[in-house]
Amino acid sequence: MTWTERLYVRWRAVRFLAVESVAALVSMCFLFVGLVIASTLMLVVGWIAVPWYLRALRWWAGLARERAGRYTGTVVGERYLQITDNPGFDDLRRLLTAPSTRRDFAWVAVHSIAALTAGLLAVGIPLAALNSLSIPLYWWSLPADAPVSSIYPVTSWWGAAPMPLIGVGYIVLGWWMIPAMARGISALASRLLAPRRETELSERVTALTESRAAALDAHAAELRRIERDLHDGAQNRLVGVVMMLGLAERSLRVNPEQALPQLLRAQDAASDALSELRTLVHDIYPPVLDELGLDGAVSALAGRSAVPCVLDVEGLQRAPASVEAAAYFVVAEALTNVVKHSAATHVLVTIRTRTDESGHTMVIEVHDDGHGGAVETSGSGLAGIRRRVAAFEGTMTLRSPLGGPTRLEVGLPCGF
């Protein structure tokens, strides 16, 4: 490494620590606000402030990860529980006790002290070196009752003579200490803000367990729906067909002229039963997905929507059949909810494939201009969407303030 490169490394460390020292003041504010909110959790206002504080804290911790990542050239990972728009008490309690929240709060507490101290030293050591080197040049011009202040008061040439050596000592100290402090602060951010391997594995196991349970629940609910539709629809019609055929058989023996109308009614009932079976099969896996692909199938849904719908599928790539089927049903259920509950005049559906370090994810966004206030309740269409998405370890975010608009965003990992 050349001397120019060494100087650049030191200058970069000083700049990093100076920024971190200013950021430490903001961390102090986060620490103070967090302690105030913690002290008011016995009151309703404390719980109301929790989602806003956690969102801001995550944003601030994310900036710290970016700064540490830029300085070290590495990526500092993150893993958070989702914050919904209308979290309940159990959701807030789970968010407050989550390992990610404890990591972020511990970081602002440590960062507010360590970074401020390191930043002051990073700026103070070069200034002290410069002052010590220049003392012999100006100490004599100051009044006798106001001597130069350094390690000791300088009141004579004998006191000023060692100052350049002390300045060199400051330079040597800063030369080694400042990069070490910068590495320490960045390592502190990486250590405190990145999820631990054990925690990551534990959260992964929990997520897999929950997604498996959601998949089983969704599968059981789908089987119950199929059984109910078969029992209430096609099965009853087929029973009617059997009875009509029995009556027709009896009429052939007694009064053959009445047999033909009964056979025609049985034929109509059999046709209705066949139509219901086709509809049921369509609901299990729409054949239009194989015929037209996801973009064509969703275009058909948008065209049949009672609310004017605009579809944007630019950037959409083909995905496994199970993922495309889930996306189709998500859009279908979302459009049904818009028609039934939103009083919207316009809806926009956007589907695209996002690619990042974790792989490919199909992102579905449904945005309407209705009155908002959508709430996910047990047994609702939104709950059904969440169960279907959870089976793929996907994500679902709902933003629906009173007065609108409503925005539903779903992410489905494609697994390729």
C-alpha positions in Angstrom: 0.0 0.0 0.0 1.4 3.4 -1.0 1.5 6.4 1.3 -1.2 8.0 -0.7 -3.4 5.0 -0.1 -2.6 5.0 3.6 -3.5 8.7 3.9 -6.8 8.1 2.1 -7.6 5.2 4.5 -7.0 7.5 7.5 -9.0 10.4 5.9 -11.9 8.0 5.1 -11.8 6.8 8.7 -11.9 10.4 10.1 -14.8 11.2 7.8 -16.7 8.1 8.8 -16.2 8.8 12.5 -17.2 12.4 12.1 -20.5 11.3 10.4 -21.0 8.7 13.1 -20.5 11.3 15.9 -23.2 13.5 14.4 -25.4 10.4 14.0 -24.8 9.5 17.7 -26.8 12.7 18.6 -29.7 11.4 16.6 -29.3 8.0 18.3 -29.5 9.8 21.7 -32.9 11.2 20.6 -34.1 7.8 19.6 -32.9 6.4 23.0 -34.7 9.2 24.9 -38.0 8.8 22.9 -37.8 5.0 23.4 -37.4 5.4 27.1 -40.3 7.9 27.3 -42.6 5.5 25.3 -41.5 2.6 27.5 -42.5 4.6 30.6 -46.0 5.3 29.2 -46.9 1.8 28.1 -49.3 1.6 31.0 -51.3 4.3 29.2 -53.0 4.0 25.8 -50.9 6.7 24.3 -47.7 4.6 24.8 -49.1 1.8 22.7 -50.4 4.1 20.0 -46.8 5.5 19.6 -45.2 2.1 19.3 -45.7 1.4 15.6 -44.5 4.9 14.6 -41.5 4.6 16.8 -40.6 1.2 15.5 -40.9 2.2 11.9 -38.6 5.2 12.6 -36.2 3.1 14.6 -36.0 0.5 11.7 -35.4 3.3 9.2 -32.6 4.8 11.4 -31.0 1.3 12.0 -31.2 0.7 8.2 -29.2 3.8 7.5 -26.6 2.6 10.0 -26.4 -0.7 8.2 -25.8 1.2 4.9 -23.1 3.4 6.4 -21.3 0.4 8.0 -21.7 -1.6 4.8 -20.2 1.2 2.6 -17.3 1.5 5.0 -16.5 -2.2 5.3 -17.6 -3.2 1.8 -19.9 -5.9 3.3 -23.7 -6.3 3.5 -25.2 -6.1 7.0 -28.4 -8.2 7.0 -31.7 -7.5 8.6 -34.8 -9.5 9.5 -37.9 -7.8 10.8 -41.5 -8.8 11.7 -44.0 -7.0 9.6 -45.8 -4.0 11.1 -49.4 -3.9 9.9 -51.4 -0.7 9.6 -53.8 -1.6 12.4 -51.8 -3.9 14.8 -53.6 -5.3 17.8 -52.3 -5.6 21.3 -50.8 -9.0 20.8 -49.1 -7.8 17.6 -47.6 -4.8 19.4 -46.4 -6.9 22.3 -44.8 -9.4 19.8 -43.1 -6.5 18.0 -41.7 -4.9 21.2 -40.3 -8.2 22.4 -38.9 -9.3 19.0 -35.1 -9.9 18.9 -34.8 -7.3 16.1 -36.4 -4.6 18.3 -34.0 -5.5 21.1 -31.0 -5.3 18.7 -32.0 -1.9 17.3 -32.6 -0.4 20.8 -29.3 -1.8 22.1 -27.6 -0.3 19.1 -28.9 3.2 19.7 -28.0 3.0 23.3 -24.4 1.9 22.6 -24.0 3.9 19.5 -25.0 7.2 21.1 -22.0 6.9 23.5 -19.4 4.9 21.6 -19.7 6.8 18.3 -19.8 10.2 19.9 -16.7 9.4 21.9 -14.9 7.9 18.9 -15.9 10.8 16.6 -14.7 13.4 19.1 -11.3 11.6 19.4 -11.0 11.3 15.6 -11.4 15.0 15.2 -9.7 16.0 18.4 -6.4 14.0 17.9 -5.5 15.7 14.6 -6.4 19.1 16.0 -4.3 18.4 19.1 -1.4 17.4 16.9 -1.7 20.5 14.8 -1.9 22.6 17.9 1.2 21.0 19.5 3.2 21.4 16.3 2.4 25.1 16.0 2.8 26.1 19.7 6.5 27.2 19.3 5.4 29.6 16.6 2.9 31.6 18.6 3.2 30.9 22.4 5.4 34.0 23.0 2.8 36.3 21.5 0.2 35.6 24.1 -0.1 37.5 27.4 1.7 36.0 30.4 -1.5 35.7 32.3 -3.1 33.6 29.4 -0.5 31.0 28.4 -1.1 28.3 25.8 -3.0 25.3 27.1 -1.8 21.9 25.9 -0.8 18.9 28.1 0.7 21.6 30.3 0.7 25.4 30.2 3.5 26.7 28.0 5.1 29.8 29.5 8.8 29.5 28.2 10.9 28.3 25.4 11.8 25.3 27.6 8.1 24.4 27.8 7.5 25.0 24.1 10.5 23.0 22.8 9.0 19.5 23.5 5.6 20.4 21.9 6.6 19.3 18.3 7.6 15.9 19.8 4.2 15.7 21.5 2.6 16.6 18.2 4.4 13.8 16.5 3.1 11.5 19.3 -0.4 12.6 18.6 0.2 11.9 14.9 1.4 8.4 15.6 -1.4 7.8 18.0 -4.0 9.0 15.5 -2.4 7.1 12.7 -3.1 3.8 14.3 -6.0 4.6 16.6 -8.4 6.4 14.1 -8.7 3.5 11.6 -9.1 1.1 14.6 -11.9 3.1 16.0 -13.6 3.3 12.6 -13.4 -0.5 12.3 -14.7 -0.9 15.8 -17.7 1.3 15.2 -18.6 -0.4 11.9 -18.0 -3.8 13.6 -20.3 -2.7 16.4 -23.1 -1.9 13.9 -22.6 -5.2 12.1 -22.6 -7.1 15.4 -25.6 -5.5 17.0 -27.8 -4.8 14.0 -27.3 -8.1 12.1 -29.4 -11.0 13.2 -27.5 -13.7 15.0 -27.1 -17.0 13.3 -29.0 -18.8 16.1 -31.8 -16.2 16.0 -31.9 -16.5 12.2 -32.3 -20.2 12.3 -34.9 -20.0 15.1 -36.9 -17.5 13.2 -36.5 -19.6 10.0 -37.9 -22.6 11.8 -40.7 -20.6 13.3 -41.6 -19.2 9.8 -41.5 -22.7 8.3 -43.7 -24.0 11.0 -46.2 -21.2 10.5 -46.1 -21.5 6.8 -46.7 -25.3 7.0 -49.6 -24.8 9.4 -51.0 -22.1 7.1 -50.6 -24.5 4.1 -52.4 -27.3 6.0 -55.1 -24.9 7.1 -55.5 -23.6 3.5 -55.6 -27.1 2.2 -58.2 -28.2 4.7 -60.3 -25.2 4.0 -60.1 -25.9 0.3 -61.1 -29.5 0.8 -64.1 -28.4 2.9 -65.1 -25.9 0.3 -64.8 -28.6 -2.5 -66.8 -31.0 -0.4 -69.5 -28.4 0.4 -69.7 -27.4 -3.3 -70.0 -31.0 -4.4 -72.6 -31.8 -1.7 -74.7 -28.7 -2.2 -74.4 -28.5 -6.0 -73.4 -31.2 -8.3 -74.3 -34.1 -5.9 -77.9 -32.8 -5.4 -78.3 -32.4 -9.2 -77.0 -35.9 -9.9 -79.4 -37.3 -7.3 -82.1 -35.4 -9.1 -81.0 -36.9 -12.4 -81.1 -40.4 -11.0 -84.6 -39.8 -9.7 -85.8 -38.4 -13.0 -84.3 -41.4 -14.8 -86.1 -43.7 -12.4 -89.4 -41.9 -13.1 -88.7 -42.1 -16.8 -88.1 -45.9 -16.6 -91.4 -46.3 -14.7 -93.2 -44.1 -17.3 -91.8 -46.3 -20.1 -93.7 -49.2 -18.6 -96.9 -47.4 -17.7 -97.2 -44.4 -20.0 -94.4 -44.1 -22.6 -95.6 -40.6 -23.7 -94.6 -39.1 -20.4 -91.1 -40.6 -20.5 -89.6 -38.2 -23.1 -90.3 -35.0 -21.1 -88.8 -36.6 -18.0 -85.7 -37.7 -20.0 -85.3 -34.2 -21.3 -85.5 -32.8 -17.8 -82.9 -35.3 -16.7 -80.7 -34.3 -19.5 -81.0 -30.6 -18.5 -80.2 -31.5 -14.9 -77.2 -33.5 -16.0 -75.9 -30.6 -18.1 -76.3 -28.3 -15.1 -74.4 -30.7 -12.9 -71.6 -30.9 -15.5 -71.4 -27.1 -15.6 -71.1 -27.0 -11.9 -68.3 -29.6 -12.0 -66.5 -27.6 -14.6 -66.8 -24.5 -12.4 -65.5 -26.4 -9.4 -62.5 -27.7 -11.4 -61.9 -24.1 -12.6 -61.8 -23.0 -9.0 -59.2 -25.7 -8.1 -56.9 -24.8 -11.0 -58.1 -22.5 -13.7 -57.4 -24.0 -17.2 -57.0 -20.5 -18.5 -53.7 -20.3 -16.8 -52.4 -23.1 -19.0 -54.0 -21.6 -22.1 -53.2 -17.9 -21.7 -50.6 -17.8 -18.9 -51.0 -15.6 -15.8 -51.1 -12.3 -17.7 -53.9 -13.5 -19.9 -55.8 -15.1 -17.1 -55.6 -11.9 -15.0 -56.6 -9.8 -18.0 -59.8 -11.9 -18.2 -60.4 -11.2 -14.5 -59.8 -7.5 -15.0 -62.2 -7.5 -18.0 -65.0 -9.1 -16.0 -64.5 -6.8 -13.0 -67.6 -4.6 -12.1 -65.2 -1.8 -11.1 -63.1 -0.4 -14.0 -59.7 -2.1 -13.7 -56.4 -1.3 -15.3 -53.8 -4.1 -15.4 -50.0 -3.6 -15.6 -48.0 -6.8 -16.0 -44.8 -5.2 -17.4 -41.7 -7.0 -16.2 -43.7 -10.2 -15.3 -41.8 -13.5 -15.8 -43.2 -17.0 -15.9 -43.2 -18.7 -12.5 -44.0 -22.2 -11.3 -47.6 -23.3 -11.8 -48.4 -23.3 -8.1 -47.2 -19.7 -7.7 -49.2 -18.5 -10.8 -52.3 -20.2 -9.5 -51.9 -18.5 -6.1 -51.3 -15.2 -7.8 -54.5 -15.7 -9.9 -56.6 -16.4 -6.8 -55.1 -13.5 -4.9 -56.1 -11.1 -7.7 -59.5 -12.7 -8.0 -60.2 -12.4 -4.2 -58.8 -8.9 -4.1 -61.1 -7.7 -7.0 -64.1 -9.4 -5.3 -63.3 -7.4 -2.1 -63.1 -4.2 -4.1 -66.4 -4.8 -5.8 -68.2 -5.8 -2.5 -66.8 -3.4 0.1 -64.8 -0.5 -1.3 -67.3 1.6 -3.3 -64.3 2.3 -5.6 -64.6 3.8 -9.0 -61.2 2.7 -10.2 -58.7 -0.1 -9.4 -55.2 -0.7 -10.6 -53.6 -4.2 -10.6 -49.8 -4.4 -11.0 -47.9 -7.7 -11.2 -44.2 -7.8 -11.7 -41.2 -10.1 -10.9 -38.6 -8.6 -8.5 -35.1 -10.0 -8.5 -32.7 -9.4 -5.6 -30.1 -11.4 -3.6 -32.9 -13.6 -2.1 -34.1 -14.7 -5.5 -37.1 -14.0 -7.6 -40.4 -12.8 -6.1 -43.7 -12.1 -7.8 -45.1 -8.8 -6.4 -48.8 -8.2 -6.8 -50.3 -4.8 -6.0 -54.0 -4.0 -6.0 -54.7 -0.3 -5.5 -58.3 1.2 -5.4 -59.7 4.7 -4.8 -62.5 3.5 -2.4 -63.4 4.7 1.1 -60.7 2.5 2.8 -61.1 1.1 6.3 -60.5 -2.5 5.2 -59.8 -4.7 8.2 -58.5 -8.3 8.1 -60.9 -10.4 10.2 -61.1 -14.1 10.7 -62.9 -15.8 7.9 -62.7 -12.7 5.6 -61.4 -12.7 2.1 -58.2 -10.9 3.3 -57.6 -13.6 5.8 -58.0 -16.2 3.1 -55.4 -14.3 1.0 -53.0 -14.2 3.9 -53.4 -18.0 4.4 -52.8 -18.7 0.8 -49.7 -16.4 0.7 -48.3 -17.8 4.0 -48.3 -21.3 2.4 -45.6 -20.0 0.1 -43.7 -18.1 2.8 -44.8 -15.0 1.1 -45.7 -11.5 2.5 -48.9 -9.5 2.6 -49.1 -5.8 3.4 -52.4 -3.9 3.7 -52.7 -0.2 3.9 -56.3 1.0 4.1 -56.7 4.3 6.1 -60.2 5.6 6.6 -61.2 7.7 3.6 -58.9 5.6 1.3 -57.2 4.7 -0.8 -56.6 1.0 -0.1 -53.4 -0.7 -1.2 -52.8 -4.5 -1.0 -49.3 -5.7 -1.7 -48.4 -9.4 -1.9 -45.0 -11.0 -2.4 -44.8 -14.6 -3.6 -41.3 -16.3 -3.7 -41.0 -18.0 -7.0 -38.3 -20.5 -6.0 -36.2 -20.3 -9.2 
